[in-house]
Protein backbone atom coordinates (compact mmCIF):
# COMPACT_ATOMS: atom_id res chain seq x y z
CA UNK A 1 0.00 0.00 0.00
CA UNK A 2 2.83 2.39 0.90
CA UNK A 3 4.59 1.60 -2.39
CA UNK A 4 1.44 2.33 -4.36
CA UNK A 5 0.90 5.64 -2.57
CA UNK A 6 4.54 6.70 -3.08
CA UNK A 7 4.38 5.77 -6.77
CA UNK A 8 1.22 7.81 -7.23
CA UNK A 9 2.71 10.85 -5.46
CA UNK A 10 5.89 10.61 -7.51
CA UNK A 11 3.92 10.37 -10.77
CA UNK A 12 1.87 13.43 -9.86
CA UNK A 13 4.92 15.43 -8.81
CA UNK A 14 6.91 14.88 -12.01
CA UNK A 15 6.38 17.21 -14.96
CA UNK A 16 4.85 15.59 -18.03
CA UNK A 17 7.31 14.04 -20.47
CA UNK A 18 8.02 16.11 -23.58
CA UNK A 19 6.27 14.84 -26.68
CA UNK A 20 8.31 12.30 -28.59
CA UNK A 21 8.84 12.75 -32.31
CA UNK A 22 6.70 10.71 -34.67
CA UNK A 23 8.23 7.41 -35.68
CA UNK A 24 10.31 7.62 -38.85
CA UNK A 25 8.94 4.20 -39.78
CA UNK A 26 5.72 5.68 -41.16
CA UNK A 27 5.88 4.97 -44.86
CA UNK A 28 9.29 3.29 -44.68
CA UNK A 29 10.39 -0.30 -44.55
CA UNK A 30 12.15 -1.36 -41.38
CA UNK A 31 13.33 0.32 -38.20
CA UNK A 32 15.50 3.45 -38.13
CA UNK A 33 19.18 3.03 -38.97
CA UNK A 34 22.12 4.69 -37.21
CA UNK A 35 23.78 7.41 -39.28
CA UNK A 36 27.19 5.94 -38.32
CA UNK A 37 28.24 2.42 -37.34
CA UNK A 38 27.80 1.38 -33.70
CA UNK A 39 28.75 2.36 -31.15
CA UNK A 40 27.76 5.99 -31.48
CA UNK A 41 30.03 8.28 -29.49
CA UNK A 42 28.26 11.51 -28.57
CA UNK A 43 30.72 14.42 -28.35
CA UNK A 44 28.04 17.02 -27.57
CA UNK A 45 24.42 16.33 -26.61
CA UNK A 46 21.27 18.04 -27.86
CA UNK A 47 20.70 21.21 -25.84
CA UNK A 48 17.56 22.94 -27.12
CA UNK A 49 17.40 26.71 -26.77
CA UNK A 50 14.75 28.22 -24.47
CA UNK A 51 13.42 30.33 -27.36
CA UNK A 52 13.69 29.89 -31.15
CA UNK A 53 16.49 32.46 -31.56
CA UNK A 54 18.46 31.83 -28.34
CA UNK A 55 21.76 29.99 -28.08
CA UNK A 56 21.62 26.22 -27.87
CA UNK A 57 22.76 23.07 -29.62
CA UNK A 58 20.12 22.04 -32.13
CA UNK A 59 21.38 18.52 -32.76
CA UNK A 60 23.98 16.06 -31.51
CA UNK A 61 27.64 15.81 -32.44
CA UNK A 62 28.84 12.26 -33.10
CA UNK A 63 32.55 11.44 -33.21
CA UNK A 64 33.64 10.08 -36.58
CA UNK A 65 36.72 10.25 -38.78
CA UNK A 66 36.83 12.37 -41.91
CA UNK A 67 35.75 10.13 -44.77
CA UNK A 68 33.23 8.16 -42.69
CA UNK A 69 30.21 7.01 -44.70
CA UNK A 70 26.93 8.41 -43.42
CA UNK A 71 23.66 6.54 -43.82
CA UNK A 72 20.07 7.67 -44.16
CA UNK A 73 18.34 6.91 -40.85
CA UNK A 74 15.05 6.27 -42.66
CA UNK A 75 13.66 6.23 -46.17
CA UNK A 76 12.89 9.64 -47.60
CA UNK A 77 13.68 12.25 -50.22
CA UNK A 78 16.71 14.55 -50.42
CA UNK A 79 15.49 18.01 -49.37
CA UNK A 80 18.85 19.79 -49.73
CA UNK A 81 22.32 18.67 -50.82
CA UNK A 82 24.91 21.43 -51.02
CA UNK A 83 26.64 24.28 -49.25
CA UNK A 84 25.22 26.32 -46.37
CA UNK A 85 27.50 29.01 -44.95
CA UNK A 86 30.52 27.37 -46.60
CA UNK A 87 29.83 23.94 -45.12
CA UNK A 88 28.46 20.87 -46.91
CA UNK A 89 24.97 20.02 -45.66
CA UNK A 90 22.56 17.20 -46.47
CA UNK A 91 18.92 17.32 -45.42
CA UNK A 92 16.51 14.40 -45.88
CA UNK A 93 12.71 14.80 -45.72
CA UNK A 94 11.05 11.74 -44.20
CA UNK A 95 7.50 10.69 -45.17
CA UNK A 96 6.13 11.58 -41.71
CA UNK A 97 7.07 15.27 -41.98
CA UNK A 98 10.37 15.04 -40.10
CA UNK A 99 13.64 16.23 -41.63
CA UNK A 100 17.14 15.02 -40.70
CA UNK A 101 20.29 17.04 -41.34
CA UNK A 102 23.93 16.02 -41.60
CA UNK A 103 26.99 18.32 -41.64
CA UNK A 104 29.81 18.84 -42.61
CA UNK A 105 29.46 16.41 -45.49
CA UNK A 106 30.04 15.77 -49.15
CA UNK A 107 26.61 14.59 -50.33
CA UNK A 108 26.52 11.51 -52.55
CA UNK A 109 22.88 12.11 -53.54
CA UNK A 110 21.07 14.95 -55.32
CA UNK A 111 18.09 17.10 -54.36
CA UNK A 112 14.80 15.34 -55.05
CA UNK A 113 16.36 11.86 -55.07
CA UNK A 114 14.61 9.08 -53.12
CA UNK A 115 16.81 7.32 -50.56
CA UNK A 116 16.38 4.06 -48.67
CA UNK A 117 16.94 3.55 -44.96
CA UNK A 118 20.58 2.58 -44.46
CA UNK A 119 21.70 3.90 -47.84
CA UNK A 120 25.08 5.66 -47.81
CA UNK A 121 24.13 9.26 -48.60
CA UNK A 122 27.20 11.33 -47.71
CA UNK A 123 30.83 11.30 -46.57
CA UNK A 124 32.02 13.25 -43.53
CA UNK A 125 34.39 16.13 -44.41
CA UNK A 126 36.63 18.57 -42.56
CA UNK A 127 35.10 21.71 -41.10
CA UNK A 128 33.08 20.56 -38.10
CA UNK A 129 32.63 22.81 -35.08
CA UNK A 130 34.08 20.10 -32.81
CA UNK A 131 37.74 20.01 -31.69
CA UNK A 132 38.06 16.65 -33.49
CA UNK A 133 36.13 15.57 -36.61
CA UNK A 134 32.46 14.95 -35.89
CA UNK A 135 29.07 14.70 -37.55
CA UNK A 136 26.48 17.27 -36.50
CA UNK A 137 23.19 15.38 -36.83
CA UNK A 138 19.93 17.28 -36.52
CA UNK A 139 16.19 16.59 -36.58
CA UNK A 140 13.39 19.02 -37.35
CA UNK A 141 9.62 18.85 -37.25
CA UNK A 142 8.53 21.90 -39.22
CA UNK A 143 10.66 24.67 -37.70
CA UNK A 144 11.03 22.95 -34.30
CA UNK A 145 14.30 21.19 -33.53
CA UNK A 146 14.07 17.79 -31.84
CA UNK A 147 16.61 15.39 -30.36
CA UNK A 148 17.73 13.17 -33.27
CA UNK A 149 18.70 10.38 -30.87
CA UNK A 150 14.96 9.93 -30.23
CA UNK A 151 14.74 8.37 -33.72
CA UNK A 152 16.87 5.41 -32.70
CA UNK A 153 15.61 2.34 -30.90
CA UNK A 154 16.26 2.32 -27.17
CA UNK A 155 18.69 -0.39 -26.08
CA UNK A 156 17.17 -3.22 -24.09
CA UNK A 157 18.61 -3.29 -20.56
CA UNK A 158 20.03 -6.65 -19.61
CA UNK A 159 21.18 -7.90 -16.24
CA UNK A 160 24.47 -9.73 -16.39
CA UNK A 161 25.40 -12.40 -13.89
CA UNK A 162 27.92 -11.18 -11.33
CA UNK A 163 30.89 -13.16 -10.11
CA UNK A 164 30.85 -11.71 -6.62
CA UNK A 165 27.92 -11.49 -4.19
CA UNK A 166 26.19 -8.13 -3.92
CA UNK A 167 26.95 -6.16 -0.76
CA UNK A 168 24.08 -6.17 1.66
CA UNK A 169 23.05 -6.29 5.28
CA UNK A 170 23.85 -9.97 5.58
CA UNK A 171 21.53 -12.89 6.24
CA UNK A 172 18.20 -12.06 7.77
CA UNK A 173 15.52 -14.24 9.34
CA UNK A 174 14.49 -15.71 5.97
CA UNK A 175 18.07 -16.85 5.33
CA UNK A 176 18.41 -18.58 8.69
CA UNK A 177 20.04 -15.64 10.50
CA UNK A 178 18.96 -14.07 13.80
VEXGU-854582 format. One record per residue (C-alpha): x, y, z; residue in three letters. Coordinates in pm, 1 decimal. Layout:
<pts>
- X,Y,Z,Ala $
...
</pts>
This chain:
<pts>
- 0.0,0.0,0.0,Unk $
- 282.7,238.7,89.6,Unk $
- 459.1,159.6,-239.0,Unk $
- 143.9,233.4,-436.4,Unk $
- 90.1,563.7,-257.1,Unk $
- 454.5,669.9,-308.0,Unk $
- 438.4,576.6,-677.1,Unk $
- 122.0,780.8,-723.2,Unk $
- 270.9,1084.6,-545.7,Unk $
- 588.9,1060.8,-751.3,Unk $
- 391.7,1037.3,-1077.4,Unk $
- 186.7,1343.0,-986.2,Unk $
- 492.4,1543.1,-880.7,Unk $
- 691.1,1487.7,-1200.6,Unk $
- 638.3,1720.8,-1496.4,Unk $
- 484.8,1559.0,-1803.5,Unk $
- 730.8,1404.3,-2046.5,Unk $
- 802.0,1610.8,-2358.4,Unk $
- 627.2,1483.8,-2668.1,Unk $
- 830.7,1229.7,-2859.2,Unk $
- 883.9,1274.8,-3231.2,Unk $
- 670.3,1071.5,-3467.4,Unk $
- 822.6,741.3,-3567.8,Unk $
- 1031.2,762.2,-3885.4,Unk $
- 893.9,420.3,-3978.3,Unk $
- 572.0,568.2,-4116.1,Unk $
- 588.1,497.0,-4485.8,Unk $
- 928.6,328.6,-4468.4,Unk $
- 1039.3,-30.4,-4455.1,Unk $
- 1214.7,-136.2,-4137.5,Unk $
- 1333.2,31.7,-3820.2,Unk $
- 1549.9,345.3,-3813.2,Unk $
- 1917.7,303.2,-3896.6,Unk $
- 2211.9,468.7,-3720.7,Unk $
- 2378.3,741.3,-3927.6,Unk $
- 2718.6,594.2,-3832.2,Unk $
- 2824.4,242.3,-3733.7,Unk $
- 2780.4,138.2,-3370.1,Unk $
- 2875.3,235.6,-3114.8,Unk $
- 2775.8,599.2,-3148.1,Unk $
- 3003.1,828.4,-2948.5,Unk $
- 2825.7,1151.3,-2856.7,Unk $
- 3071.6,1442.3,-2835.0,Unk $
- 2803.7,1701.9,-2757.0,Unk $
- 2442.4,1633.3,-2661.4,Unk $
- 2127.4,1804.0,-2786.2,Unk $
- 2069.6,2121.1,-2583.7,Unk $
- 1755.7,2294.0,-2712.2,Unk $
- 1740.0,2671.4,-2677.2,Unk $
- 1475.0,2821.9,-2446.8,Unk $
- 1341.6,3033.2,-2735.8,Unk $
- 1368.9,2988.6,-3114.6,Unk $
- 1648.7,3246.0,-3155.5,Unk $
- 1845.8,3182.8,-2834.4,Unk $
- 2175.6,2999.4,-2807.9,Unk $
- 2161.7,2622.1,-2786.5,Unk $
- 2275.9,2307.5,-2961.5,Unk $
- 2012.0,2203.7,-3213.3,Unk $
- 2138.1,1851.9,-3275.7,Unk $
- 2398.4,1605.5,-3150.7,Unk $
- 2764.0,1580.6,-3243.6,Unk $
- 2883.7,1226.3,-3310.5,Unk $
- 3255.0,1143.9,-3320.8,Unk $
- 3363.7,1007.9,-3657.9,Unk $
- 3672.2,1024.7,-3877.9,Unk $
- 3683.1,1237.5,-4190.8,Unk $
- 3574.9,1012.7,-4477.0,Unk $
- 3323.1,815.8,-4269.2,Unk $
- 3021.4,701.0,-4470.3,Unk $
- 2692.9,841.2,-4342.3,Unk $
- 2366.2,653.9,-4382.3,Unk $
- 2006.6,766.7,-4415.7,Unk $
- 1834.3,690.7,-4085.3,Unk $
- 1505.2,626.8,-4266.1,Unk $
- 1366.3,622.6,-4616.9,Unk $
- 1288.7,964.0,-4759.7,Unk $
- 1368.0,1225.3,-5022.2,Unk $
- 1671.1,1455.0,-5041.6,Unk $
- 1549.3,1801.0,-4937.1,Unk $
- 1885.3,1979.2,-4972.8,Unk $
- 2232.2,1867.1,-5081.6,Unk $
- 2491.1,2143.1,-5102.0,Unk $
- 2663.9,2427.7,-4924.9,Unk $
- 2521.7,2631.5,-4637.1,Unk $
- 2750.0,2901.0,-4494.9,Unk $
- 3052.1,2736.9,-4659.6,Unk $
- 2982.8,2394.0,-4511.6,Unk $
- 2846.3,2087.1,-4690.7,Unk $
- 2496.6,2002.0,-4566.4,Unk $
- 2256.5,1719.6,-4646.9,Unk $
- 1891.8,1731.5,-4541.7,Unk $
- 1651.1,1439.7,-4588.0,Unk $
- 1271.3,1479.8,-4572.4,Unk $
- 1105.5,1173.8,-4420.4,Unk $
- 750.5,1068.7,-4517.3,Unk $
- 612.6,1158.5,-4171.2,Unk $
- 707.2,1526.9,-4198.1,Unk $
- 1037.1,1504.2,-4009.9,Unk $
- 1363.8,1622.6,-4162.6,Unk $
- 1713.6,1502.2,-4069.6,Unk $
- 2028.5,1704.1,-4133.7,Unk $
- 2393.0,1601.6,-4160.4,Unk $
- 2698.6,1831.9,-4164.2,Unk $
- 2980.7,1883.9,-4261.1,Unk $
- 2946.2,1640.9,-4549.0,Unk $
- 3003.9,1576.8,-4915.1,Unk $
- 2660.6,1459.5,-5033.3,Unk $
- 2652.2,1151.2,-5255.3,Unk $
- 2288.4,1211.5,-5353.5,Unk $
- 2107.1,1494.6,-5532.4,Unk $
- 1808.7,1710.1,-5435.6,Unk $
- 1479.9,1533.9,-5505.0,Unk $
- 1635.6,1186.3,-5506.6,Unk $
- 1460.9,908.3,-5312.0,Unk $
- 1681.0,732.4,-5055.9,Unk $
- 1638.4,406.5,-4867.3,Unk $
- 1693.6,355.0,-4495.6,Unk $
- 2057.7,258.1,-4445.9,Unk $
- 2170.3,390.3,-4784.0,Unk $
- 2508.2,565.8,-4781.2,Unk $
- 2412.8,926.3,-4859.7,Unk $
- 2720.3,1132.6,-4770.9,Unk $
- 3082.6,1130.4,-4657.3,Unk $
- 3202.1,1325.2,-4353.1,Unk $
- 3438.9,1612.5,-4440.6,Unk $
- 3662.7,1857.4,-4255.7,Unk $
- 3510.1,2170.8,-4110.2,Unk $
- 3308.0,2056.4,-3810.3,Unk $
- 3263.4,2280.7,-3508.2,Unk $
- 3408.1,2009.8,-3280.7,Unk $
- 3774.1,2001.3,-3168.7,Unk $
- 3805.7,1664.6,-3348.6,Unk $
- 3612.9,1556.7,-3660.9,Unk $
- 3246.3,1494.9,-3589.2,Unk $
- 2907.0,1469.6,-3754.8,Unk $
- 2648.4,1727.4,-3650.2,Unk $
- 2318.6,1537.5,-3683.5,Unk $
- 1993.0,1727.9,-3652.2,Unk $
- 1618.9,1658.6,-3658.3,Unk $
- 1339.0,1901.6,-3734.8,Unk $
- 961.6,1884.9,-3725.3,Unk $
- 853.3,2189.8,-3922.3,Unk $
- 1065.6,2467.1,-3769.5,Unk $
- 1103.0,2295.0,-3430.3,Unk $
- 1429.6,2118.8,-3352.8,Unk $
- 1407.1,1779.4,-3184.5,Unk $
- 1660.9,1539.1,-3036.0,Unk $
- 1772.9,1316.8,-3326.8,Unk $
- 1870.1,1037.5,-3087.2,Unk $
- 1495.8,993.1,-3023.5,Unk $
- 1474.4,837.1,-3371.8,Unk $
- 1686.8,540.6,-3269.9,Unk $
- 1560.9,234.4,-3089.6,Unk $
- 1626.1,232.1,-2717.5,Unk $
- 1869.0,-38.9,-2607.6,Unk $
- 1716.6,-321.6,-2408.7,Unk $
- 1860.5,-328.6,-2056.5,Unk $
- 2002.8,-664.7,-1960.7,Unk $
- 2118.1,-789.8,-1624.2,Unk $
- 2446.6,-972.8,-1638.9,Unk $
- 2540.5,-1240.2,-1389.5,Unk $
- 2791.9,-1118.5,-1132.9,Unk $
- 3089.3,-1316.4,-1011.1,Unk $
- 3084.6,-1170.8,-662.2,Unk $
- 2791.7,-1149.0,-419.1,Unk $
- 2619.3,-812.5,-392.2,Unk $
- 2694.6,-616.0,-75.9,Unk $
- 2407.6,-616.7,166.0,Unk $
- 2304.7,-628.7,528.1,Unk $
- 2385.1,-997.3,557.8,Unk $
- 2153.2,-1289.1,623.9,Unk $
- 1819.6,-1205.8,777.3,Unk $
- 1551.8,-1423.6,934.3,Unk $
- 1449.1,-1570.9,596.7,Unk $
- 1807.2,-1685.2,533.2,Unk $
- 1841.5,-1857.7,869.0,Unk $
- 2003.6,-1563.8,1050.4,Unk $
- 1896.1,-1407.2,1380.2,Unk $
</pts>
